[in-house]
């Protein structure tokens, strides 16, 4: 274990009673190469989420509640303020992503290769939500690559790992799913190119609680264009 590095796993939660307990257990059961904490922010859930969180007991667990639903971006912003780690990674509570793969994102950081790592999904027939969902993701990612002269493969991935201090510096203001585009655009505008590692993925259906819609894709394109129009910002470090 790397004694001088601590990882904060940020988990935004909204009405995830079906998967929450399993998601928390899987995150905490992972054999990490560093110290870890799990920061869960309940974003105004109205199902049994709050009761499930109240039943959990682990010294690595930090729990906070938003009084009303504000969106994924707002929940992650709140979680980032509570994080005490050196690095953070976002992990949703819906089990579309495998927490067991988080150490693979941390490896290039611990090896000194990079500061920012994205988990890149390989969509396939048995894991993709729909053709249009995958094409929408590819369109938004392509737009980012064209606007910022970069080549990333998965802008909308939930698995984004970076220094806690860097995330706070980005000052992400998007309250909803637009935060994914805002984070990426602000990194690219600084000249930071995420290091990508392949990850697995299993999309939920609408019946299972899938929340992302085509409107979020339109918002992402608007955010990318707006940040690009402001021009390049100061560069922290070039990574990847």
C-alpha positions as CSV (number, residue, x, y, z in Angstrom):
1,X,0.0,0.0,0.0
2,X,1.2,3.5,-0.8
3,X,1.0,5.2,2.6
4,X,1.3,8.7,1.3
5,X,-1.6,8.5,-1.1
6,X,-5.3,8.5,-0.2
7,X,-8.1,8.0,-2.7
8,X,-11.6,9.5,-2.3
9,X,-14.3,7.6,-4.1
10,X,-17.2,10.0,-4.7
11,X,-20.7,8.4,-5.0
12,X,-23.7,10.6,-6.0
13,X,-27.0,8.9,-5.2
14,X,-30.5,9.7,-6.2
15,X,-33.3,7.1,-5.6
16,X,-30.9,4.1,-5.9
17,X,-32.4,1.8,-3.2
18,X,-32.2,-1.2,-5.5
19,X,-28.5,-1.1,-6.0
20,X,-27.1,1.2,-3.3
21,X,-26.2,-1.3,-0.6
22,X,-24.5,-3.6,-3.1
23,X,-22.6,-0.7,-4.7
24,X,-21.3,0.5,-1.4
25,X,-20.2,-3.0,-0.4
26,X,-18.4,-3.6,-3.7
27,X,-16.5,-0.2,-3.5
28,X,-15.4,-0.9,0.1
29,X,-14.5,-4.6,-0.6
30,X,-12.0,-3.7,-3.4
31,X,-8.3,-4.3,-2.6
32,X,-6.9,-0.8,-3.2
33,X,-3.2,-0.1,-3.5
34,X,-3.7,3.0,-1.3
35,X,-5.8,4.3,1.6
36,X,-9.4,4.9,0.6
37,X,-12.6,6.6,1.7
38,X,-16.1,6.5,0.2
39,X,-18.0,9.8,0.2
40,X,-21.7,9.3,-0.5
41,X,-24.0,12.2,-1.2
42,X,-27.7,11.5,-1.2
43,X,-29.1,14.0,-3.6
44,X,-32.6,14.4,-2.1
45,X,-33.7,10.8,-2.6
46,X,-37.4,10.1,-2.0
47,X,-37.3,6.3,-1.9
48,X,-35.5,4.1,0.7
49,X,-32.0,5.4,0.0
50,X,-31.7,7.5,3.2
51,X,-32.7,4.5,5.4
52,X,-30.2,2.3,3.7
53,X,-27.4,4.8,4.2
54,X,-28.4,5.1,7.9
55,X,-27.9,1.3,8.3
56,X,-24.3,1.4,6.9
57,X,-21.4,1.3,9.3
58,X,-17.8,1.6,8.1
59,X,-15.0,4.0,9.3
60,X,-14.1,4.6,5.6
61,X,-17.6,5.8,4.8
62,X,-18.6,9.5,4.8
63,X,-22.3,10.3,4.2
64,X,-24.0,13.6,3.4
65,X,-27.5,14.6,2.4
66,X,-28.8,17.3,0.0
67,X,-32.2,18.6,1.2
68,X,-33.6,18.5,-2.3
69,X,-32.6,16.9,-5.6
70,X,-30.1,19.2,-7.4
71,X,-28.4,16.9,-9.9
72,X,-25.3,14.7,-10.3
73,X,-23.0,17.7,-10.7
74,X,-24.2,19.3,-7.6
75,X,-23.9,16.1,-5.6
76,X,-20.3,15.5,-6.8
77,X,-19.4,19.1,-6.0
78,X,-20.7,18.6,-2.4
79,X,-18.8,15.3,-2.2
80,X,-15.5,16.9,-3.5
81,X,-15.7,19.5,-0.6
82,X,-15.9,16.6,1.9
83,X,-13.2,14.6,0.3
84,X,-10.0,14.3,2.4
85,X,-8.0,12.2,-0.2
86,X,-5.2,13.3,-2.5
87,X,-7.1,11.9,-5.6
88,X,-10.7,11.4,-6.3
89,X,-12.7,9.1,-8.6
90,X,-16.4,9.2,-9.4
91,X,-18.4,6.0,-9.0
92,X,-22.1,5.9,-9.5
93,X,-24.3,3.7,-7.3
94,X,-26.1,2.1,-10.2
95,X,-23.6,-0.7,-10.8
96,X,-23.2,0.1,-14.5
97,X,-19.5,0.4,-13.7
98,X,-17.4,-2.2,-11.8
99,X,-15.8,-0.7,-8.7
100,X,-13.2,-3.6,-8.8
101,X,-11.6,-1.8,-11.8
102,X,-10.9,1.4,-9.9
103,X,-7.3,0.3,-8.9
104,X,-6.5,0.0,-12.7
105,X,-7.2,3.7,-12.9
106,X,-5.0,4.5,-10.0
107,X,-2.0,2.4,-11.3
108,X,-0.7,5.0,-13.8
109,X,-0.9,7.7,-11.2
110,X,1.1,5.7,-8.7
111,X,3.6,4.8,-11.4
112,X,4.1,8.6,-12.0
113,X,2.8,8.5,-15.6
114,X,0.0,10.9,-15.2
115,X,-2.4,12.8,-12.9
116,X,-5.7,12.4,-14.7
117,X,-7.1,9.1,-15.8
118,X,-10.4,8.2,-17.6
119,X,-11.9,4.8,-17.7
120,X,-12.8,4.2,-21.4
121,X,-15.8,2.0,-22.1
122,X,-16.0,-0.5,-24.9
123,X,-19.7,-0.7,-25.9
124,X,-21.0,-4.0,-27.1
125,X,-24.3,-5.5,-28.0
126,X,-24.9,-6.9,-24.5
127,X,-23.7,-3.8,-22.5
128,X,-24.9,-0.8,-24.5
129,X,-28.2,0.9,-23.5
130,X,-29.2,1.6,-27.1
131,X,-27.7,2.4,-30.5
132,X,-28.7,6.1,-30.1
133,X,-27.1,6.3,-26.6
134,X,-23.8,5.0,-28.0
135,X,-23.9,7.3,-31.0
136,X,-24.8,10.3,-28.8
137,X,-21.8,9.6,-26.6
138,X,-19.6,9.3,-29.7
139,X,-20.9,12.5,-31.1
140,X,-20.3,14.5,-27.9
141,X,-16.8,12.9,-27.6
142,X,-16.1,13.8,-31.3
143,X,-17.2,17.4,-30.7
144,X,-14.8,17.7,-27.8
145,X,-11.9,16.3,-29.9
146,X,-12.6,18.7,-32.8
147,X,-13.0,21.7,-30.6
148,X,-9.9,21.1,-28.4
149,X,-7.7,19.3,-31.0
150,X,-7.5,16.2,-28.8
151,X,-8.2,12.5,-29.1
152,X,-10.1,11.0,-26.2
153,X,-12.4,8.0,-26.6
154,X,-15.1,8.4,-23.9
155,X,-16.0,11.9,-22.7
156,X,-19.1,10.8,-20.8
157,X,-17.4,8.1,-18.7
158,X,-18.3,8.2,-15.0
159,X,-14.8,6.9,-14.1
160,X,-12.8,10.1,-14.0
161,X,-9.8,10.1,-11.6
162,X,-7.7,13.2,-10.8
163,X,-6.2,15.1,-7.9
164,X,-8.9,16.5,-5.5
165,X,-7.2,19.9,-5.7
166,X,-7.5,19.9,-9.5
167,X,-11.2,19.1,-9.4
168,X,-11.8,21.9,-7.0
169,X,-9.8,24.3,-9.2
170,X,-12.0,23.4,-12.2
171,X,-14.9,24.9,-10.3
172,X,-17.6,22.7,-12.0
173,X,-20.9,24.6,-12.0
174,X,-23.1,22.3,-14.0
175,X,-25.6,20.8,-11.6
176,X,-26.7,17.9,-13.7
177,X,-25.1,15.4,-16.2
178,X,-23.6,18.4,-18.0
179,X,-20.8,18.2,-15.4
180,X,-19.2,15.4,-17.5
181,X,-18.7,17.7,-20.5
182,X,-17.7,20.6,-18.3
183,X,-15.0,18.6,-16.5
184,X,-13.5,17.3,-19.8
185,X,-13.7,20.7,-21.6
186,X,-12.0,22.5,-18.7
187,X,-9.2,19.9,-18.6
188,X,-8.7,20.0,-22.4
189,X,-8.7,23.8,-22.3
190,X,-5.9,23.6,-19.8
191,X,-3.9,21.4,-22.1
192,X,-4.5,18.4,-19.9
193,X,-5.1,15.1,-21.9
194,X,-6.5,12.3,-19.7
195,X,-4.7,9.0,-19.7
196,X,-7.2,6.4,-20.7
197,X,-7.5,2.8,-19.5
198,X,-10.1,0.3,-20.8
199,X,-13.0,-0.6,-18.5
200,X,-16.1,-2.8,-18.6
201,X,-19.6,-1.4,-18.6
202,X,-23.2,-2.7,-18.3
203,X,-25.9,-0.1,-19.1
204,X,-29.2,-0.1,-17.2
205,X,-32.6,0.1,-19.0
206,X,-35.1,2.8,-18.4
207,X,-37.1,0.4,-16.3
208,X,-34.0,-0.2,-14.1
209,X,-33.5,3.5,-13.6
210,X,-31.5,4.9,-16.5
211,X,-31.7,8.7,-16.2
212,X,-29.6,10.1,-19.1
213,X,-31.6,11.5,-22.1
214,X,-31.0,13.1,-25.4
215,X,-31.4,16.5,-23.8
216,X,-28.3,15.9,-21.7
217,X,-26.4,15.3,-25.0
218,X,-27.6,18.7,-26.3
219,X,-26.5,20.4,-23.1
220,X,-23.1,18.7,-23.3
221,X,-22.5,20.1,-26.8
222,X,-23.5,23.6,-25.6
223,X,-21.1,23.4,-22.7
224,X,-18.2,22.2,-24.8
225,X,-18.8,25.1,-27.3
226,X,-19.1,27.7,-24.5
227,X,-15.9,26.7,-22.8
228,X,-14.0,26.5,-26.1
229,X,-15.2,30.0,-27.0
230,X,-13.6,31.3,-23.9
231,X,-10.2,30.2,-25.2
232,X,-7.4,28.2,-23.5
233,X,-6.9,28.7,-19.8
234,X,-3.7,28.4,-17.9
235,X,-2.1,24.9,-18.0
236,X,-1.5,23.0,-14.8
237,X,0.3,20.0,-16.2
238,X,0.1,18.1,-19.5
239,X,-0.7,14.5,-18.8
240,X,-1.5,11.3,-20.6
